[in-house]
Amino acid sequence: MDVFEAMETCRAIRYFKTEPVDQALIDKVLYAATRAPSPGNTQGWDFVVVTDPELRTRLGKGIAAVMAPAVEQAAKSFGGAQGQPDAVQRRMLEGALNLAQRLHEIPVHILVCGKAIYPPDNPHEGFVWSAIYPATQNILVAARSLGLGTCLTTYQMAAEPLIREVLGIPDDVHIGAYLPMGWPDIGFGPLARRPVDTFVHNNGW
Ligand SMILES: Cc1cc2nc3c(=O)[nH]c(=O)nc-3n(C[C@H](O)[C@H](O)[C@H](O)COP(=O)(O)O)c2cc1C
């Protein structure tokens, strides 16, 4: 698939089938992740891949216990300060609730992690994210090109102590993104984005 087609149809997938994903496809997605740029090419990323159903259940239930009420609360705040949620927001909130509640059923969970290793003589936490997010975006686009759905989440923030304990993630490793991945139970794209000239400043701000 052409990379532009993959990017412009790579929407957040929040509805998944429960069928497993072949290890060869998971490997391909991880290969794409490790082709990303990083500060000084230090490649300061690690990927924790969870396919074990028991582990997924422990993680999924723990995250849902925090995220499902949070999404319901967010739906109320859209309805309060910002008026009624519009159709796009409503779909997103319904999807976010479904994703959180059924997380344990999604066959692959990828946690994109990183350690502070750059610059080598004085590592700075800020550079951890500079490695994690390009790798994460490569995962999203590569998965889309293979017909796999993903959703970039920060679920690690909802249940970090539990996640660290269940997966044995050391304290000096930052968790930057929590990506459920599987076969989508909903169509890809198109994306709702403002026109490109909204964001571009030619030859100065
Ligand atoms: C840093 C970050 C955190 C996100 N966290 C969540 C999340 O916790 N739950 C969720 O359902 N979507 C999450 N998203 C997905 C966004 O809501 C989504 O990308 C955005 O609404 C645009 O939708 P689209 O990708 O389908 O076009 C997150 C995205 C980013 C970049």
The ligand as a MOL file (V3000), in Angstrom:
LIG
                    3D

  0  0  0     0  0            999 V3000
M  V30 BEGIN CTAB
M  V30 COUNTS 31 33 0 0 0
M  V30 BEGIN ATOM
M  V30 1 C -0.8330 11.1010 22.8800 0
M  V30 2 C -2.1730 10.5300 22.4540 0
M  V30 3 C -2.9660 9.9110 23.4140 0
M  V30 4 C -4.1970 9.3380 23.0500 0
M  V30 5 N -4.9240 8.6850 24.0060 0
M  V30 6 C -6.0620 8.0570 23.6400 0
M  V30 7 C -6.7920 7.2990 24.6040 0
M  V30 8 O -6.4150 7.2070 25.7690 0
M  V30 9 N -7.9190 6.6570 24.2030 0
M  V30 10 C -8.3530 6.7190 22.9030 0
M  V30 11 O -9.3730 6.1080 22.5890 0
M  V30 12 N -7.6860 7.4350 21.9610 0
M  V30 13 C -6.5510 8.0920 22.2910 0
M  V30 14 N -5.8300 8.7960 21.3450 0
M  V30 15 C -6.2860 8.8100 19.9450 0
M  V30 16 C -6.8500 10.1710 19.5380 0
M  V30 17 O -8.0520 10.4000 20.2150 0
M  V30 18 C -7.0550 10.1870 18.0250 0
M  V30 19 O -5.8370 9.9930 17.3670 0
M  V30 20 C -7.6620 11.4920 17.5620 0
M  V30 21 O -8.9440 11.6670 18.1140 0
M  V30 22 C -7.7770 11.5680 16.0510 0
M  V30 23 O -8.6010 10.5070 15.5930 0
M  V30 24 P -8.1570 9.6230 14.3610 0
M  V30 25 O -6.7580 9.1630 14.6550 0
M  V30 26 O -9.1420 8.5040 14.3070 0
M  V30 27 O -8.2070 10.4730 13.1570 0
M  V30 28 C -4.6260 9.4080 21.6960 0
M  V30 29 C -3.8130 10.0460 20.7400 0
M  V30 30 C -2.6000 10.5920 21.1070 0
M  V30 31 C -1.7260 11.2470 20.0530 0
M  V30 END ATOM
M  V30 BEGIN BOND
M  V30 1 1 1 2
M  V30 2 1 2 3
M  V30 3 2 2 30
M  V30 4 2 3 4
M  V30 5 1 4 5
M  V30 6 1 4 28
M  V30 7 2 5 6
M  V30 8 1 6 7
M  V30 9 1 6 13
M  V30 10 2 7 8
M  V30 11 1 7 9
M  V30 12 1 9 10
M  V30 13 2 10 11
M  V30 14 1 10 12
M  V30 15 2 12 13
M  V30 16 1 13 14
M  V30 17 1 14 15
M  V30 18 1 14 28
M  V30 19 1 15 16
M  V30 20 1 16 17
M  V30 21 1 16 18
M  V30 22 1 18 19
M  V30 23 1 18 20
M  V30 24 1 20 21
M  V30 25 1 20 22
M  V30 26 1 22 23
M  V30 27 1 23 24
M  V30 28 2 24 25
M  V30 29 1 24 26
M  V30 30 1 24 27
M  V30 31 2 28 29
M  V30 32 1 29 30
M  V30 33 1 30 31
M  V30 END BOND
M  V30 END CTAB
M  END
